[in-house]
Amino acid sequence: MRAGGARDDFGIAMAWILDLVRSVPAPMDHVGEWVRGDAARQGGVVALGLGGPKEGHPADQFAAVFTQARDAVLTATPHSWEGAGPESVWAALKTLHASRIGHGVRAVEDPELLRVLAKTGVALDVCPTSNLRLGLYPSHDAHPLKQLVAAGCRVTINTDDPALFMTSLGDEYRHAVEDCGITIDELEDTALNAVAASFLPEREKAGLPAELSHRLCPAPRPAWDHARIMKTSFDAEMEEQRRWKLLPERADLTAFDDLVKNEFLSPEEQQYMQARLVGGVIEFCYRQVPYYRGLFDKLDPSPGDVATPSDLVKLPLLTKRDLYDHARELQARTLPDGDRRGEPTFSSGSTGRPAKVVHSVRSHRMFGILRQRNFRFFRFDPMAKFSSVRLAGQLPRGSDGKPLSDGISGQMARWQYCEEYFETGPQVVFNVTNPVELILARLEKERPAYLMTYPETLEHLAYASGENIPIDTIRATMAISEQMTPPMRRRIERAFSAPVYQNYGLNEIGMVAVRCLAGRYHVHAEHCLVENVDDAGRAMAPGDTGRIVVTALKNPAMPLIRFDTDDLAQVLSGPCPCGRTLPSFGDIAGRL
């Protein structure tokens, strides 16, 4: 392909770097003659590169051809082989006279080399994920990107080989901030460095920094008023609950009003409620669940010694491996009167094989009840149109009883999970495996007020829309199932000009917590109990980040006690600014 043809046919500016491979040396005389000829320039060649392992093929073997390339006004951009130390970077500078160096991360081991790089402005094309995949560093937080930036080096962030290393530039940018520790401003600098270090003609570079800065940090769109509903009260929540009209056959149901009352109990009342539920679960497990009967018989504490939430520390954590290995013994022999076994769910399978988790019918019903609490927290209008973009297995089936296939949307008269209790507007559902352009087109056609999907899908929709609001009828989005980082939240909220709301749930437990506008996850204390603990199962101090450990309080079919989720969250203390008194924890910090 001609470089000029890419611009003519696709509107893409493209140029070639002729890359020599150290271990497959071509006849240098032939290469030197070619780069000096007209064919190279006419074909769009702008630079000479050099890759491959250094052993047996030092830089001075290629010095002559790089000199010939410079004479032909081609730029030198050799790789500094990661397997070698700082001397490989020195060789690229001194022997090959590089103006841009592939990788170059081992320069961090030589303070004098760092000073030279910072002074000369020779760019380092850093590829963090590639370095990890090749075993150079054990993790992103051990990668020296932050040190290179702090030393004043002209760093650019790259993918190396996206398909081989299973990464993208967006992934690299995200890792750079979230895991390697550079700031958003420093990330923007790396993108501007890429413009400065590119081989574009200066006249074409001129307008790119301003355009890039605008794309990275566009002018803010009109925002919603978080403060308007951040601080709430019992009366305000009861008024909001009245917007939700119960179906005639549910008119006498008081469960939803009870949830509102529980959100504003005194701290002592909250502790009493959870102690009563914990005591009941422990007693039931000892009588009806073989796994826990055996556990108590082997341990010093008797069931009577575990009567409050603080007593749970006397019991070991239940791991996902335990859940898989003891799935049958963890099931209750009999259930309380009026309850029965319902459909199972399955664990995430992070141990290698998913475990079946049996839920009672009442446990399943709590999912819909607590889902409505989430929507009330978010101030969703129950009569508006709701949309879900998820995996087909998580959506209602089509009219033929089969999972929705790509290109087909499903229509529901009322919102999923709320339809058993409330009058609501319609819901449209769509398979997330559809191309993002098709998802956008379908949402534009349906014009929903709310969109529930995965954080990465929201991000893809935002990027695919460019400078436009993806769907201008969206009043709020709801991100589910995956971790959302602060930069992702800012990017999505800015793109949609609408807030992002979140809850925290587990297949093994059901709904666990809902995030308020003050940024805390409030635990559904009627349904489960959450601890933040260290690796030994001991409580963590406020400000620390600990494992999220959950005890199910409303699933007698398979009551999990101190289930280790492998998720991490910050421990918080004191009252929440939103005014609710439910137990709470901070943002999900990651997964072990």
Backbone torsions as a table, in degrees:
resi	resn	phi	psi	omega
1	MET	NA	133.4	173.0
2	ARG	-73.7	140.9	178.0
3	ALA	-60.4	-39.9	178.9
4	GLY	-66.1	-29.7	179.3
5	GLY	-64.9	-32.4	178.1
6	ALA	-61.9	-40.3	178.6
7	ARG	-69.2	-42.6	-177.5
8	ASP	-66.1	-42.4	-172.6
9	ASP	-88.1	-32.3	-171.5
10	PHE	-127.2	-3.4	-178.9
11	GLY	72.7	22.2	-177.9
12	ILE	-111.0	126.8	175.3
13	ALA	-78.4	127.6	-172.9
14	MET	-143.5	141.2	173.8
15	ALA	-141.3	164.1	-174.7
16	TRP	-106.3	142.0	166.1
17	ILE	-111.2	119.2	177.7
18	LEU	-80.3	112.9	-172.0
19	ASP	-105.7	116.8	175.4
20	LEU	-84.1	148.0	178.8
21	VAL	-109.6	120.6	-174.7
22	ARG	-55.0	-43.4	-172.8
23	SER	-80.8	-7.9	176.9
24	VAL	-127.5	68.8	-173.6
25	PRO	-69.6	122.2	174.8
26	ALA	-77.9	163.0	174.4
27	PRO	-58.5	114.6	-173.3
28	MET	-64.1	-31.5	178.8
29	ASP	-62.8	-40.7	-179.3
30	HIS	-66.6	-42.9	179.4
31	VAL	-63.3	-45.5	-179.5
32	GLY	-60.8	-41.7	178.3
33	GLU	-63.6	-39.5	-176.9
34	TRP	-68.4	-43.2	-176.9
35	VAL	-69.1	-23.2	178.1
36	ARG	-83.1	-12.6	-175.7
37	GLY	-85.4	174.5	-178.1
38	ASP	-71.8	-26.7	-174.6
39	ALA	-61.0	-37.8	-178.6
40	ALA	-64.0	-50.8	-177.5
41	ARG	-66.6	-41.5	-179.2
42	GLN	-67.0	-27.9	178.4
43	GLY	-83.3	-3.0	177.0
44	GLY	91.0	18.0	176.9
45	VAL	-76.0	129.2	-177.3
46	VAL	-120.6	-13.5	-175.6
47	ALA	-155.2	160.4	175.6
48	LEU	-114.9	128.3	179.5
49	GLY	-114.3	173.3	180.0
50	LEU	-152.0	123.3	-179.4
51	GLY	-131.3	177.7	178.0
52	GLY	98.7	167.8	-177.2
53	PRO	-67.0	149.4	-173.6
54	LYS	-82.2	-29.7	-172.4
55	GLU	-53.3	123.8	179.3
56	GLY	79.1	-2.7	-176.9
57	HIS	-139.1	66.5	-177.7
58	PRO	-65.7	164.0	-175.4
59	ALA	-61.5	-32.1	-175.1
60	ASP	-67.1	-16.4	174.3
61	GLN	-65.5	-22.1	-174.2
62	PHE	-112.4	6.9	-175.0
63	ALA	-62.1	-41.4	-175.6
64	ALA	-63.9	-44.5	-177.3
65	VAL	-69.5	-30.7	176.0
66	PHE	-70.4	-33.2	174.5
67	THR	-64.1	-42.7	177.5
68	GLN	-62.7	-36.8	178.3
69	ALA	-65.2	-41.9	178.5
70	ARG	-63.7	-38.6	178.1
71	ASP	-62.1	-29.3	178.9
72	ALA	-89.8	12.5	178.6
73	VAL	62.4	36.8	171.3
74	LEU	-102.3	143.4	-178.1
75	THR	-85.7	149.2	179.6
76	ALA	-97.7	125.0	178.3
77	THR	-138.4	66.6	-178.8
78	PRO	-77.1	155.0	169.9
79	HIS	-77.5	140.9	167.4
80	SER	-98.4	109.7	-171.8
81	TRP	-59.1	126.7	-175.2
82	GLU	-64.8	-26.8	-178.1
83	GLY	-70.6	-17.6	176.5
84	ALA	-96.4	165.7	-178.6
85	GLY	-86.3	-156.5	-178.4
86	PRO	-58.7	-23.7	-177.9
87	GLU	-61.6	-27.4	177.5
88	SER	-68.9	-34.2	177.5
89	VAL	-71.5	-42.5	176.7
90	TRP	-57.4	-42.9	-178.5
91	ALA	-63.4	-39.1	178.2
92	ALA	-63.2	-35.3	180.0
93	LEU	-76.4	-52.3	-169.3
94	LYS	-82.8	-38.3	-174.4
95	THR	-90.8	-41.3	-175.6
96	LEU	-101.7	-6.8	176.7
97	HIS	54.5	51.4	-176.9
98	ALA	-68.6	143.1	169.5
99	SER	-104.0	-13.2	175.7
100	ARG	-149.4	136.4	-173.8
101	ILE	-123.2	127.6	175.0
102	GLY	-71.0	128.0	-178.8
103	HIS	71.5	-104.1	178.4
104	GLY	77.7	10.1	-173.1
105	VAL	-67.0	-23.7	-178.9
106	ARG	-70.3	-7.1	174.4
107	ALA	-59.5	-24.2	-178.2
108	VAL	-61.5	-17.7	-177.6
109	GLU	-85.8	-1.5	-175.8
110	ASP	-133.2	101.8	-177.4
111	PRO	-56.5	-38.9	-179.5
112	GLU	-65.6	-39.4	177.8
113	LEU	-63.6	-39.7	177.3
114	LEU	-60.4	-40.8	179.4
115	ARG	-64.7	-40.0	179.3
116	VAL	-65.8	-44.2	179.6
117	LEU	-62.1	-43.2	-179.8
118	ALA	-64.7	-38.1	-177.4
119	LYS	-72.6	-41.8	-175.9
120	THR	-82.1	-22.8	-178.4
121	GLY	75.5	16.1	175.5
122	VAL	-65.3	126.5	-173.4
123	ALA	-78.2	144.4	172.7
124	LEU	-109.6	117.8	178.2
125	ASP	-87.4	91.6	-171.8
126	VAL	-88.0	136.3	-176.7
127	CYS	-128.1	82.4	-172.0
128	PRO	-57.1	-48.8	-176.3
129	THR	-64.2	-39.2	175.7
130	SER	-57.6	-44.9	179.7
131	ASN	-61.0	-36.2	178.3
132	LEU	-71.3	-44.9	-177.1
133	ARG	-62.9	-30.6	-179.5
134	LEU	-89.6	4.5	173.1
135	GLY	82.4	13.0	-179.1
136	LEU	-71.8	-37.3	177.3
137	TYR	-133.5	148.4	-175.3
138	PRO	-77.6	-22.8	-175.4
139	SER	-159.5	166.2	179.0
140	HIS	-64.2	-37.1	-178.0
141	ASP	-71.5	-13.8	174.8
142	ALA	-92.7	-5.6	-178.0
143	HIS	-73.6	143.3	-175.0
144	PRO	-83.8	15.5	-179.2
145	LEU	-51.7	-47.2	-176.7
146	LYS	-61.9	-40.5	179.7
147	GLN	-67.0	-38.6	178.4
148	LEU	-63.6	-42.9	178.3
149	VAL	-64.9	-44.6	-178.6
150	ALA	-63.5	-28.8	179.7
151	ALA	-77.5	-5.0	178.5
152	GLY	88.5	11.7	177.9
153	CYS	-69.0	149.6	175.7
154	ARG	-82.3	94.1	-174.2
155	VAL	-100.2	136.3	166.6
156	THR	-117.6	153.9	-177.7
157	ILE	-111.2	131.8	-170.1
158	ASN	-140.3	173.0	-177.1
159	THR	-103.4	-14.4	-172.3
160	ASP	65.4	-89.2	178.3
161	ASP	-131.5	97.5	-173.0
162	PRO	-57.0	-43.6	-177.1
163	ALA	-68.9	-43.2	-177.9
164	LEU	-66.5	-42.5	-175.3
165	PHE	-98.0	7.0	175.1
166	MET	51.7	57.9	-178.8
167	THR	-144.2	173.7	175.4
168	SER	-143.3	168.1	179.1
169	LEU	-64.3	-36.4	176.0
170	GLY	-61.6	-41.4	176.8
171	ASP	-61.1	-43.5	-178.6
172	GLU	-64.0	-41.4	178.2
173	TYR	-62.4	-42.2	-179.0
174	ARG	-64.8	-45.4	178.9
175	HIS	-62.7	-36.6	-178.1
176	ALA	-58.4	-40.9	-178.2
177	VAL	-84.2	-50.0	-171.3
178	GLU	-76.8	-32.9	-172.6
179	ASP	-113.7	-39.6	-180.0
180	CYS	-82.9	-22.4	169.4
181	GLY	95.4	12.1	174.9
182	ILE	-80.8	161.3	-178.1
183	THR	-86.4	168.4	176.8
184	ILE	-61.3	-40.7	178.5
185	ASP	-63.3	-40.6	178.0
186	GLU	-66.2	-35.7	176.2
187	LEU	-62.3	-43.6	177.5
188	GLU	-60.7	-38.7	178.7
189	ASP	-61.2	-39.1	179.9
190	THR	-64.3	-36.3	177.4
191	ALA	-67.6	-39.6	177.3
192	LEU	-68.8	-33.6	174.8
193	ASN	-60.8	-37.6	-179.6
194	ALA	-62.5	-36.7	176.1
195	VAL	-65.4	-48.7	-176.8
196	ALA	-62.9	-35.7	-176.6
197	ALA	-87.8	-4.5	-178.2
198	SER	-70.2	165.7	-177.9
199	PHE	-100.3	22.5	174.9
200	LEU	-69.4	151.8	171.0
201	PRO	-59.1	147.0	-175.0
202	GLU	-57.8	-35.1	-178.6
203	ARG	-66.2	-29.8	179.1
204	GLU	-81.6	-26.1	177.2
205	LYS	-72.6	-27.0	-164.9
206	ALA	-53.5	-45.2	-175.4
207	GLY	-89.6	-5.3	-173.6
208	LEU	-70.1	-39.8	-179.6
209	PRO	-57.5	-43.9	-180.0
210	ALA	-66.3	-41.4	179.0
211	GLU	-64.2	-41.9	-179.4
212	LEU	-66.3	-43.4	178.1
213	SER	-60.6	-38.6	178.9
214	HIS	-65.6	-39.4	-179.9
215	ARG	-70.3	-36.3	179.7
216	LEU	-73.1	-39.3	-177.1
217	CYS	-134.9	69.6	-179.0
218	PRO	-66.3	163.1	177.2
219	ALA	-58.7	137.7	-177.0
220	PRO	-63.9	143.1	175.6
221	ARG	-85.6	165.7	177.0
222	PRO	-54.3	132.5	-174.2
223	ALA	-103.2	163.7	174.2
224	TRP	-86.4	163.3	-176.0
225	ASP	-97.8	95.2	178.3
226	HIS	-61.4	-41.6	-174.7
227	ALA	-61.9	-24.6	-176.3
228	ARG	-61.5	-34.2	-178.1
229	ILE	-124.4	12.8	177.4
230	MET	-70.2	-46.4	179.5
231	LYS	-93.1	125.2	-176.6
232	THR	-132.8	-178.2	-177.0
233	SER	-153.4	171.0	177.8
234	PHE	-58.8	-46.3	-178.5
235	ASP	-63.4	-40.6	-179.5
236	ALA	-65.5	-39.6	-179.7
237	GLU	-71.4	-35.8	176.6
238	MET	-66.3	-38.6	176.2
239	GLU	-63.1	-41.0	177.9
240	GLU	-65.6	-37.7	179.9
241	GLN	-64.3	-31.3	-179.5
242	ARG	-66.8	-18.9	176.1
243	ARG	-67.5	-21.7	-178.3
244	TRP	-91.8	111.4	-176.0
245	LYS	-90.3	118.1	177.7
246	LEU	-67.0	146.5	173.4
247	LEU	-61.9	150.6	-177.6
248	PRO	-52.0	-39.8	-178.7
249	GLU	-73.9	-8.1	178.4
250	ARG	-111.6	12.2	-171.3
251	ALA	-59.4	-27.5	-177.6
252	ASP	-92.1	2.8	-176.6
253	LEU	-72.3	128.3	-178.4
254	THR	-108.8	-0.3	-173.4
255	ALA	-58.9	-37.4	-175.8
256	PHE	-73.1	-36.9	174.2
257	ASP	-65.8	-35.6	178.4
258	ASP	-63.9	-37.4	177.1
259	LEU	-60.6	-41.9	178.9
260	VAL	-61.9	-44.8	179.9
261	LYS	-59.6	-41.1	-178.4
262	ASN	-65.1	-24.6	-178.9
263	GLU	-71.0	-12.7	-175.8
264	PHE	-129.5	24.4	173.2
265	LEU	-66.7	157.1	173.6
266	SER	-69.3	159.6	177.7
267	PRO	-53.8	-37.4	179.9
268	GLU	-67.5	-38.7	178.7
269	GLU	-68.7	-36.8	176.2
270	GLN	-61.6	-45.3	-179.6
271	GLN	-63.3	-40.3	-180.0
272	TYR	-64.7	-43.0	-179.5
273	MET	-60.9	-46.2	-178.2
274	GLN	-71.0	-34.9	177.6
275	ALA	-63.5	-41.0	179.1
276	ARG	-63.3	-42.4	-179.9
277	LEU	-69.0	-42.0	179.9
278	VAL	-63.0	-45.8	179.5
279	GLY	-58.8	-40.8	179.6
280	GLY	-65.6	-40.4	-179.9
281	VAL	-66.4	-43.4	-178.8
282	ILE	-62.2	-44.8	179.8
283	GLU	-62.5	-44.7	179.5
284	PHE	-62.2	-44.4	-178.2
285	CYS	-62.1	-39.3	-179.7
286	TYR	-65.6	-36.4	-177.2
287	ARG	-81.2	-35.2	-166.3
288	GLN	-118.5	-14.3	-173.3
289	VAL	-112.7	111.2	-175.7
290	PRO	-54.9	-39.8	-178.0
291	TYR	-59.0	-47.2	-177.3
292	TYR	-76.1	-30.0	174.1
293	ARG	-60.3	-45.5	178.0
294	GLY	-66.3	-36.9	-179.7
295	LEU	-63.4	-48.3	-179.6
296	PHE	-66.0	-34.8	179.3
297	ASP	-67.0	-27.0	179.9
298	LYS	-88.1	-25.9	-174.9
299	LEU	-94.2	163.5	177.6
300	ASP	-67.4	-46.1	-175.9
301	PRO	-68.0	140.9	171.5
302	SER	-91.0	167.4	177.4
303	PRO	-54.7	-33.8	179.5
304	GLY	-67.5	-18.3	178.9
305	ASP	-83.2	-9.0	178.8
306	VAL	-117.5	80.9	-173.0
307	ALA	-115.1	-9.4	-178.4
308	THR	-134.9	164.3	178.0
309	PRO	-55.6	-38.3	-179.1
310	SER	-67.8	-20.2	179.2
311	ASP	-78.3	-15.6	-176.4
312	LEU	-61.0	-23.5	180.0
313	VAL	-61.2	-17.2	178.2
314	LYS	-73.0	-12.3	-178.7
315	LEU	-104.8	149.2	178.8
316	PRO	-72.6	161.2	174.3
317	LEU	-70.9	147.8	174.8
318	LEU	-100.4	110.1	-177.0
319	THR	-85.8	168.3	176.5
320	LYS	-65.8	-31.9	174.6
321	ARG	-65.1	-42.1	176.0
322	ASP	-58.8	-42.3	-178.7
323	LEU	-61.0	-41.1	179.8
324	TYR	-71.2	-44.6	-175.8
325	ASP	-70.1	-27.6	-173.1
326	HIS	-123.0	30.3	-175.5
327	ALA	-57.2	-40.4	-177.5
328	ARG	-71.2	-43.8	-178.3
329	GLU	-68.7	-20.3	180.0
330	LEU	-80.8	-6.6	178.7
331	GLN	-87.7	139.2	179.8
332	ALA	-70.8	145.3	178.6
333	ARG	-68.5	-44.4	176.9
334	THR	-136.2	157.1	-179.4
335	LEU	-108.1	159.5	177.0
336	PRO	-59.1	155.0	178.7
337	ASP	-55.2	138.2	176.8
338	GLY	88.9	-7.6	178.5
339	ASP	-115.7	160.3	178.3
340	ARG	-153.4	166.9	179.8
341	ARG	-70.3	140.5	177.8
342	GLY	-114.6	-159.7	-179.5
343	GLU	-70.9	141.1	178.7
344	PRO	-79.3	162.0	166.3
345	THR	-117.5	177.6	-178.1
346	PHE	-131.3	141.3	178.5
347	SER	-65.9	170.5	-175.1
348	SER	-66.5	-19.9	-179.8
349	GLY	79.6	19.4	-178.2
350	SER	-68.2	-14.6	175.1
351	THR	-83.8	-4.3	-179.2
352	GLY	120.5	-35.2	179.4
353	ARG	-138.6	130.6	-179.9
354	PRO	-69.0	148.1	177.5
355	ALA	-106.2	142.7	177.2
356	LYS	-79.0	131.1	177.6
357	VAL	-116.3	120.1	-178.7
358	VAL	-86.9	130.5	176.3
359	HIS	-113.6	148.7	171.5
360	SER	-81.0	165.5	178.6
361	VAL	-61.5	-40.1	179.9
362	ARG	-66.5	-35.0	176.6
363	SER	-63.3	-43.8	176.9
364	HIS	-60.6	-40.8	-178.9
365	ARG	-63.9	-31.8	178.9
366	MET	-61.1	-27.0	-179.7
367	PHE	-61.6	-48.6	179.6
368	GLY	-66.8	-38.5	-179.9
369	ILE	-64.2	-45.0	-178.1
370	LEU	-75.7	-27.9	174.3
371	ARG	-59.9	-41.4	179.0
372	GLN	-65.4	-35.5	175.4
373	ARG	-59.2	-43.3	177.6
374	ASN	-56.1	-48.6	-177.7
375	PHE	-62.7	-35.3	177.2
376	ARG	-67.1	-42.5	175.2
377	PHE	-53.1	-41.6	-173.9
378	PHE	-84.0	-5.3	-178.9
379	ARG	63.3	36.4	175.3
380	PHE	-70.5	138.9	176.0
381	ASP	-80.2	113.5	-173.6
382	PRO	-64.0	-18.4	-177.9
383	MET	-94.3	-0.3	178.4
384	ALA	-82.5	168.8	178.9
385	LYS	-81.9	134.7	-177.7
386	PHE	-113.5	146.2	178.4
387	SER	-133.7	145.0	176.4
388	SER	-128.4	131.9	173.7
389	VAL	-122.0	103.7	-173.2
390	ARG	-141.9	177.7	172.4
391	LEU	-64.2	146.3	-173.6
392	ALA	-56.7	-36.3	-179.0
393	GLY	-67.7	-14.4	180.0
394	GLN	-102.0	4.3	-179.0
395	LEU	-111.2	157.1	172.7
396	PRO	-58.5	147.0	-179.4
397	ARG	-74.5	161.2	178.4
398	GLY	-72.6	178.3	-178.1
399	SER	-62.4	-20.9	178.6
400	ASP	-88.9	3.9	179.0
401	GLY	82.1	2.5	-178.5
402	LYS	-103.9	156.7	174.8
403	PRO	-58.5	148.2	-179.6
404	LEU	-63.5	132.8	175.8
405	SER	-90.9	164.5	178.7
406	ASP	-58.7	142.3	178.8
407	GLY	89.3	-8.7	-177.8
408	ILE	-113.7	132.7	175.1
409	SER	-105.9	153.4	176.7
410	GLY	-107.6	144.8	-179.2
411	GLN	-118.0	132.3	178.3
412	MET	-124.3	143.4	-179.2
413	ALA	-70.7	-32.1	179.7
414	ARG	-136.0	167.7	-176.3
415	TRP	-67.3	133.8	177.6
416	GLN	-57.8	138.6	179.5
417	TYR	78.6	-23.6	177.0
418	CYS	-99.0	-15.4	-172.3
419	GLU	-64.9	-19.7	-179.8
420	GLU	-73.9	-18.7	-172.3
421	TYR	-121.3	-34.0	-166.6
422	PHE	-127.6	153.8	164.0
423	GLU	-74.6	127.2	177.5
424	THR	-139.8	172.9	171.6
425	GLY	-74.5	-175.6	-178.1
426	PRO	-79.7	166.9	175.0
427	GLN	-133.3	138.9	174.1
428	VAL	-115.0	137.8	-178.4
429	VAL	-125.3	149.7	-172.9
430	PHE	-149.3	144.2	-177.6
431	ASN	-76.3	128.9	-177.6
432	VAL	-69.7	-15.1	178.7
433	THR	-76.4	-5.4	172.8
434	ASN	-65.6	152.2	174.3
435	PRO	-58.4	146.6	-175.5
436	VAL	-59.5	-34.0	179.2
437	GLU	-64.9	-36.4	178.9
438	LEU	-71.5	-37.7	176.6
439	ILE	-62.0	-45.7	178.7
440	LEU	-59.9	-45.6	-178.5
441	ALA	-62.3	-41.7	-179.0
442	ARG	-68.4	-39.9	178.4
443	LEU	-66.9	-37.7	176.2
444	GLU	-62.1	-36.9	179.4
445	LYS	-70.7	-40.9	-175.5
446	GLU	-79.5	-29.5	176.7
447	ARG	57.2	54.9	179.9
448	PRO	-75.8	161.8	174.9
449	ALA	-89.4	-27.8	-176.4
450	TYR	-133.1	144.8	179.9
451	LEU	-130.5	123.2	176.1
452	MET	-112.0	123.0	179.1
453	THR	-163.5	-170.6	-177.3
454	TYR	-84.2	150.7	-179.7
455	PRO	-54.4	-42.7	-178.4
456	GLU	-66.0	-31.1	177.7
457	THR	-69.1	-42.1	176.0
458	LEU	-59.2	-40.3	-180.0
459	GLU	-66.9	-42.0	178.0
460	HIS	-61.8	-41.9	178.4
461	LEU	-63.1	-38.7	179.6
462	ALA	-64.7	-46.2	-179.5
463	TYR	-66.2	-39.7	-177.1
464	ALA	-66.5	-21.5	-177.2
465	SER	-88.8	-7.7	178.8
466	GLY	61.9	-126.7	-178.2
467	GLU	-84.0	-6.4	-176.8
468	ASN	-91.6	152.9	171.3
469	ILE	-68.2	127.5	-173.5
470	PRO	-53.2	-53.2	177.3
471	ILE	-138.1	110.2	-167.7
472	ASP	-75.1	-4.4	175.6
473	THR	-88.5	-9.2	-175.7
474	ILE	-68.5	123.0	175.9
475	ARG	-92.7	-26.8	179.7
476	ALA	-162.9	153.6	173.5
477	THR	-117.7	158.5	179.9
478	MET	-130.1	115.9	-177.9
479	ALA	-95.8	129.5	-172.3
480	ILE	-129.9	158.3	164.2
481	SER	72.7	-20.1	-176.3
482	GLU	-130.6	159.6	176.9
483	GLN	-68.9	140.8	173.9
484	MET	-120.0	124.7	-179.8
485	THR	-87.2	159.5	176.7
486	PRO	-55.6	-42.1	177.2
487	PRO	-62.7	-37.5	177.1
488	MET	-63.0	-44.1	-180.0
489	ARG	-58.7	-47.6	-178.4
490	ARG	-62.0	-42.4	-177.6
491	ARG	-64.0	-44.8	-176.9
492	ILE	-70.1	-44.1	179.9
493	GLU	-63.5	-37.3	179.0
494	ARG	-67.9	-40.7	-177.9
495	ALA	-67.5	-44.7	-177.1
496	PHE	-84.7	-11.7	-173.1
497	SER	51.4	44.5	-176.1
498	ALA	-156.8	152.7	-178.1
499	PRO	-74.0	154.1	171.5
500	VAL	-105.3	126.8	177.3
501	TYR	-111.1	156.0	-177.2
502	GLN	-143.0	152.8	166.4
503	ASN	-129.8	175.2	178.0
504	TYR	-130.5	121.6	-179.3
505	GLY	-139.4	164.5	-179.1
506	LEU	-137.9	138.7	174.8
507	ASN	-57.5	-33.4	-176.0
508	GLU	-75.1	-22.2	-173.8
509	ILE	-119.6	-40.7	-169.6
510	GLY	108.4	-151.4	178.8
511	MET	-70.0	131.3	-176.8
512	VAL	-111.0	-46.4	-174.4
513	ALA	-156.8	162.3	178.3
514	VAL	-132.6	138.2	-175.1
515	ARG	-88.4	124.3	177.7
516	CYS	-86.7	174.4	-177.1
517	LEU	-72.9	-12.6	173.6
518	ALA	-81.3	-5.4	175.0
519	GLY	94.7	11.2	177.8
520	ARG	-104.0	145.9	172.3
521	TYR	-90.6	112.0	179.3
522	HIS	-88.7	125.1	-175.4
523	VAL	-74.9	138.3	172.0
524	HIS	-75.6	83.2	-168.6
525	ALA	-65.9	-19.3	176.1
526	GLU	-72.6	-21.3	-170.4
527	HIS	-109.1	-30.7	-176.4
528	CYS	-157.9	167.8	176.9
529	LEU	-124.5	136.1	-177.1
530	VAL	-117.1	133.8	171.5
531	GLU	-118.0	150.2	169.5
532	ASN	-113.7	114.2	-170.0
533	VAL	-131.3	166.3	173.9
534	ASP	-86.6	-173.7	-175.9
535	ASP	-63.6	-24.0	179.8
536	ALA	-90.1	0.8	178.8
537	GLY	87.6	12.1	-179.9
538	ARG	-92.1	147.8	-177.7
539	ALA	-62.2	142.6	179.4
540	MET	-96.7	156.2	180.0
541	ALA	-82.7	153.3	176.2
542	PRO	-54.2	137.6	-177.1
543	GLY	96.4	-22.1	177.8
544	ASP	-80.3	163.3	173.9
545	THR	-109.3	124.7	-175.5
546	GLY	-133.1	169.6	176.5
547	ARG	-64.4	142.1	172.4
548	ILE	-88.2	117.8	180.0
549	VAL	-119.2	128.5	-171.0
550	VAL	-123.7	136.7	173.1
551	THR	-111.9	124.6	178.4
552	ALA	-77.4	132.1	-177.9
553	LEU	-111.0	-9.7	-174.2
554	LYS	-131.2	28.1	177.4
555	ASN	-129.9	80.5	-178.9
556	PRO	-66.6	-17.4	-179.9
557	ALA	-65.2	-35.7	-179.2
558	MET	-156.0	73.2	-173.7
559	PRO	-74.6	114.5	-179.5
560	LEU	-93.1	125.1	-177.9
561	ILE	-110.3	124.3	179.2
562	ARG	57.3	50.8	179.6
563	PHE	-75.7	122.4	-179.2
564	ASP	-83.2	111.5	-174.8
565	THR	-78.6	-16.0	-171.8
566	ASP	71.9	4.5	175.3
567	ASP	-93.0	157.9	-179.0
568	LEU	-122.6	142.9	176.5
569	ALA	-150.3	158.2	179.8
570	GLN	-80.0	140.0	177.0
571	VAL	-81.8	131.0	-179.9
572	LEU	-117.7	160.1	176.1
573	SER	-140.4	166.9	177.8
574	GLY	79.5	170.4	-178.1
575	PRO	-70.8	150.6	177.4
576	CYS	-80.6	138.4	178.0
577	PRO	-58.6	-20.0	-178.2
578	CYS	-73.8	-16.4	178.0
579	GLY	100.1	-12.8	179.4
580	ARG	-80.5	152.0	-176.9
581	THR	-110.7	3.8	176.1
582	LEU	-57.5	146.9	175.0
583	PRO	-54.3	150.4	-175.5
584	SER	-148.5	161.7	173.6
585	PHE	-141.2	170.5	-175.2
586	GLY	-85.0	-174.6	-177.1
587	ASP	-58.2	147.8	176.9
588	ILE	-64.2	122.1	-173.7
589	ALA	-92.9	-10.9	-179.3
590	GLY	148.0	-171.3	-178.3
591	ARG	-130.7	138.2	179.9
592	LEU	-71.1	NA	NA
